[in-house]
Amino acid sequence: MTVLVVNSGSSSLKYAVVQPGSREFLADGIIEEIGSGSVPDHDAALRAAFDELAAGGLDLDALGLVAVGHRVVHGGKTFYRPTIIDDALIAKVEELAPLAPLHNPPAVLGIKVARKLLPDLPHVAVFDTAFFHDLPAAAATYAIDDELAEEWKIRRYGFHGTSHEYVSQQAAAFLDRPYESLNQIVLHLGNGASASAIAGGRPVDTSMGLTPMEGLVMGTRSGDIDPGIIMYLWRTAGMGVEDIESMLNRRSGVLGLGGENDFRKLHQRIDSGDESAQLAYDVYIHRLRKYIGAYLAVLGHTDVITFTAGVGENDAAVRRDALAGLSGLGIQIDEAVNSVRSKEARRISTPDSPTTVLVVPTNEELAIAQACVEVV
């Protein structure tokens, strides 16, 4: 069985053709610069993806497609499992757009285009928030007026859930341990970054909240800030709400501090003596260590800490500095092993470290494809 996975962004469309049973990727790619002259809209982007597949010798009609899987960032309280897409679901996802204004609208566009071009296949929505739907109330609830929170659906939803669930399951498989027997911390460190605490296979806390802006310092997002900063900028600096939101989403984080959100270039600037780049890195690591410490306390006992996503999988310095000096908490990194580059799941802790530290590549497309097969 084969699944087409579509991840539609505002200016790009990622796609993959996956056979979940064998875990084989027949093809994958990305169409960028949507809105430009060559790719004017999402309809043109998906058609361009089909053209790329055909050029590679893949005929969609002959692939035995059983479903099209769509990544949708925000499912609100309504959607907490993979769901067959119909008109009602699309309308609800559109209603949730204020909770994820950068993500849900382009996802809806991608869904509408794909349903039009592939009308005879079931389309399945897989929600980034689903894994964290049943967070304990103490972790999911913000300490604000409860009637206001209920009316406007304000709670911690969490994001990157597909990745956190997949990686935590792969960590258990790597260790040959029952998933339900492990307490885990998963660190999804990409341009967007989030942490989760998972006790016995159930998430008990996560760093992102109502929106994907909360938590860790990210490539362009601030992560945690004093909410008073927003009112201060509005009242004193004369900034409008949209300007503040854009600043916190697009011009903050490592980019806002150090002028660069590509960690490879950030390290180069640090090596050349750039003090702003060094500060950006130090702030990033400081926040990451705070969350690791918090989740060690939340879990009480932690069996495994896993790094994943672009930075987590590839930046040995980030892994080293995030866990440096924590031997008193039972965490010991093997520096030599940590410095080895690999695309495979691997252990980077010392053999006698009470807490195992892993690097596990995430694979959200495979997880989405597997979810689609379960649904259909």
N, C-alpha and C positions, 0 to 999 in steps of 0.2 A: 504494500500500500504506500502511496506517495502523497505528500501534502505540500501545497504551495504556501509558504509563510510570507506575509506582507507586514512590514513595519513602516508606516507612513508618517513622515515628519512634515514640518511646514515647508522645507526647501529640499527635502531628499526623500527617497523611497528605497528602502532596503528590501531585498527579496531573497528567498532561498527555496530550493526544491529538495525536500528531505524525505528519506525513507525511514520512518521512526523505528521500525523493527530492527533493521541492520545498523541504524545510526549513521547511515551514509548520506552525504550531501552530493546530490547530482549536479547542483549548480548553486551559486549564490552571487550576489552583486549589489550594486547601489547605483541609483540614478540620482544625480545631484543637480543643483541649480534649477530646481523647479521654479517657474515664474520668469525664467529667462527666455530669450528668443527661440532657442532650440527645444526647450521643454516648457511650453507655456503653462501647463497645468498638470494635475495629478492623472488625468485621463491619458495625456501624452506620455507621462512618466511610466505608467503601467504598460502601455503599448510598447514603449522603448524597452522595458524589461522583457516583454515577450519576444521582441525582435532579437535581443541579446541571447535569449535561450535558443531561439531558432538558429541563430548564427553558430551556436555551439552544438548544433545537431540534436536539440531536445524539442520534440513536438509535444506540446501540452496534451493534445488529444490522444496521444499514444502512451502517455506516462502512467495511466491508471490513477489519476488524481481522485482522491476520495473526499478532499475538503480543502478549503482555503482558510488558513489561520491568520487572525489579525491581532497584533499587539495593541491593546487599549490601556492607556496609563491609569485612568481613574474610573473605578466602578462604583464609587460612593458606598452607601450601605446596601444598595440593591443587588449588586452583582459580586458574588464571591466564589464563583466556580466558572469554568469554561462554559460558554452559552452559545447555542445556535442563534445566529443573527436574523432578526426580522425587523419590520418597520418600527415596531414598538421599542425594540432595544435601541435602534438608532436614535429615535426621538429622546429616549432617556439619557443616552450618552451625550447628546447635544445639550440636554438640560444640565448636565454635570460640568459643562465647559467652564463655568466660572471657577471651579475648583482646580482645573488644570488647563488654563487658557492657552498655554503654549503647546499642549499635547493632544487633548481630545478633539479639537476642531480638525486638524489634519488627519487624525485617525478616522474620523467620520468621512472625510473626503475620500480617503483610500478605500474604505468599505463600500461606499456608494459606487465608485468607479469599478471596483473588482466585481461587485454583484452584477453590474451592467454588462461587463465583458465576459463574465463566467457565470451566467444565470442558472445553469443546470447543476451546479455544485453547492453543497451546504457550506456556508461561511460561518466560522466560529470565532467569537471574541474571547481572548484570554487577557485577563485584567491584571495589571501590575500590583494592584492593591489586594487581590484576592487572598494571598497567603496570610496577610495580617488581619483579616476580617474579624477573627475571634481573639484578638489581643485581650488580655485581662483588662477589666474596666479601669483598674488603677493606672495602667500604662496608656490606655486609649483616651482617657478623659483629661481635658484641659480644665484648669481651676479658674473657670470664668462662670458668669451667670448661667445656671443650668437650663433655664427656660430659653434663653437666647441661643445657647448651644444646640438645644433640641430643635428649635425652629429653623435654624440655618445649617443644621447637619454638621456642626463643628466637632470634630474628634480627630484623633490620630489615625490616619488611614495607612500610612506606610507605603513605600514604593520599592521598585526593583524586586518585588515579591517572587516573580518567576525565577529570577536568578538566585535569590536567597534559598528558595526551596530546592531548586536543582542542585546547587553547590553543596548544601548541607546533606542532601541524600548521597551525592557522589563522595563526600568526605566519609560518610559511614561505610559506603561500599569499599572505598580505598582501604580503610582500616579493618574491613571485614568484621564490623560490629553492627548489631541491630540498631536501626535508626532511632528507635524509641529509648535506647539505653544511653544516649549521649547528650550531654550539655555542650552546646556549641556557640561560638561567636563567629559570625560571618562578616567579613569586611569587603564590601563591593566598592572598589575604588577605581572609578573611571572619571570622565569629565563630570558626570554626576556621581555622587558618592553617598553610601549609606552603610550603616552597621545594623546588625540584628543579634539578639540573644534568643537562642532556641533551646528549650528545656524538654528533653524527651520527645523530640519531633514536633513540638508546638512552639511557635514564636511567642515570647513573653514581653519583648520590647523591640523597638526599632527606632532609628534616629530621625527619619523623615516623618512629617506629620500630616496636617491638613493638606499641605501641598508638598511638592518635592524640594522646597527651599530650606526646610529646617534641617538642623543636624550638623554634619561634618562640613568643614570648608571644602568647596568644590572648585572645579575649573573656573567657572564664571559666577557661581552662586555663593552668597555669603555664608550659608548655614546659620547657626544660632546667632542672634543679635538681641540686644535689649530692645523690646518693642517700643520703648520710649524714643528710640532713635527715629522711628518713622514719624511720630508726632512732632518731634523736634525739627526734622527736615521740612515738614509741611508748614509748621508755624513760623519757624525762624529763617529757614533758607528759602522759603517760598516755593518749594518744589510741589508739583501736583502728584496725585496718587499714582498715575500712570508712569510718571518720570521716576518715582521712587521704586515702583515695582520693576521697571526696566533696569534700573541701576542694580538692584539686589539680585536680579536674575542673570543679567548679561554683562555687567561691568564690575563685578565684585569677585570674591573668592581669590584664587591664586592670580588670576588675570588682573583683578583690580589692585592687588597689592604689589605684584611683581612684574606686571606688564606682559605676562606670558602664561598661557594655560597648558602648553605642551611641556610635560615634565622633562623630556629630553633636552629641550632648549633651556628650560629653567635651570637644570643642572649645569649646562654650559655657561650660563650667565653667572651662576654662583661660583664656578671655578675661575671665572675671569675677575672675581672680586665685586660683583654687583650686590650692593647691600640691600636693595629693595627685593631682589630675587631671594636672597638669603632670608630676609624677614618673612616673605610669603611662605617659604618652605617651613620655617620654624613655626609659624602660626598654624599651618596645615598639620604638622606633626603633633603639636601641642593639643589641638582639638581632638585628633585621632586617639592619642593616648588617654585623654579624659574619658572618651566613650568606652575604650577598652576597659579602663579601670571601673567605670560605672557598671558595665555589664558583667565583669567578674564579680562584683558585689551582688547584682541582681540574681545571678545564677547560683552564687554560693560556692559551687564547685564547677569548674570548667574542664572538660575533657579535651577539646580541640578548638583551636583558633585557625580560621581559614581565610587566606587572601585570594581575591578574585577580581576580574575585570582588568581593563587595560593597564592601569597603574599597579594594581595589586599583583597582577601576574608577571609584570615585566620590570618593575623598579625595585631592585634589591635594596637600595639605600632606604627607601620608604619603609620596607618591611623591617630592615635592621633597626632603624631609628624609632619606629613605632613600638618596638618591644625591647629596646635597649634598657638594661639595668633592672629587668623585672624577674631576675632569678629568684628573689625572695618571695615572689608570688608563684613560683613553679613554672616559669617560662624561660627557656634557654634556647637561643638560636645557634645553629651551627653555621658560622660565618662562611666557611668554604662552600658548604652545600647551598647556602642561600645565594651566593654570588653566581652560581651556575645558571645559565639561561636554558630554558626548556619550555616546550609547549605541552608537556605532559604533567599530569597530577604528580605531586611529589611532597615528601616530608622534608622540612627545613629545620626542624628542631633537633637538638642533640638526642642520642639514644636514651639518655637518662633523664630527659626533661619530663617532669610530671604532667605537664600540659603539652599535648602534641600540637605542632604548628605545621600547617599544610599550605601549599599553593595548588588551587584547583581551578583550571580554566572553566569559565562559565560558558553556557551554550543555550541561550534563551530561545533561539530558533528551534533547536531540537526539542526543548521542553514544550514549546508551543505546539509543535507537530505531534508530539506524543499525547498532549492534552486533546488535540483535535480527534485523533484516532479513538481515544476513550469515549468521546462524546458521540461520534457518528457510528 
